[in-house]
C-alpha cells in the first residue's frame, strides 16, 4: 500500500461554492402575468362597452333635441342647429364615437344635457351615494346570509333547515320594489322607527366632503351626530336591497357547504373526534368560500347597477336616479357615462374575485 509522503504539500482546501442567485418565486411571476392580462383584457372590455353603449344610444327611438328642448323650441331650426352643434350631434356617427372615445381616455365624458354640467362632475357626485348604499347592503348580506347558509347545511333536513329554506325562497322571490314600498309604509309611515328617505334629515348639513361617503366623512371629521343620522338613513334602503342578496347567499352557501361536508377528508376529521364547530370552520368553510365569493361579487355589481327603484322610493340621490333621469331625457353623454362606470365596476370586482381565489385556495394556480 502506498502512503503519502510527509514532504508532499497538503491539498488546498476546496473553495466554497458560489452563492446561488435567488430566483423569483414562480407564484409571484404567475400572479403578475395574470394581473397584467386581466388589466389589458379589462381595458379592451371598457372600449367595447363604450362602443356598444354608443351604438345602442344611436338606435334608441326618439330625438334628444325634442326631449331636451321641448316641442316649441324644437320647431325652431336655428335652436335645433345650435343644440346639435353644441353637443356634436351634427357630425357623422363614426366621428362622434371617435371624438367621444378620445375624450373618455382623458377623463372627459362630455356635457350632460339635463344638468348642463360635465358628466364626470355628476358621476363624482352620485357614485359615492350608490357605493355607500351598495356596500352597506352587501356587508349586511354576507353577515346574515353566510352564517344562515352554514347553519342550514349543518342541520340539513331538520326544522332549522326547513325554515331557512323558506326564508331564502321568500327573499329571492319577492319583488324588490314591493318590499321597498312595504318597508316604507310600515317602518316609516306607520311606526316611524326609521327615517323614510334621503341621506340625511332635511334640516341637517352634509359632513365636510372628503370621500363623498357621508358615514366615512362624518367619522373622519368627528361629526358624530351626522354619523348616527347617516347610518339610520342607510338602514331602511340597505335592508331592502339586501333582502334578495341574503336569500341568494343563503342558498349558495348551503349548497356549497353540503357538497364539502360529504367529502372524505371531512369524514376523516370527524372520525378523529374533532368537534363539529372545528370541522366546519377549519375544514369546510375555507373551500366553500370560493363559490360564496363569486356570488357575493356578482351580487355587489348587481346592487350597484340595480338600485333605480329603491333609490326612487327612498329619494336616494344616487347613480340609479341619475341613470333613470338620463334615460328619460335621452341624455346620451350621461347614459354612456353610467354604462362605462358600471362596466368598470364589474371588471374590477371580477379581478378582485379571481385574485381572492388564489389567496383562499393555494391549489388554484393563476395562469
Helices and strands as residue ranges (DSSP letters): H 26-59, H 64-74, H 77-86, H 93-105, H 119-154, H 159-173, H 176-183, I 184-190, H 214-220, H 224-261, H 264-271, H 276-278, I 279-284, H 285-305, H 308-313, H 319-328, H 332-360
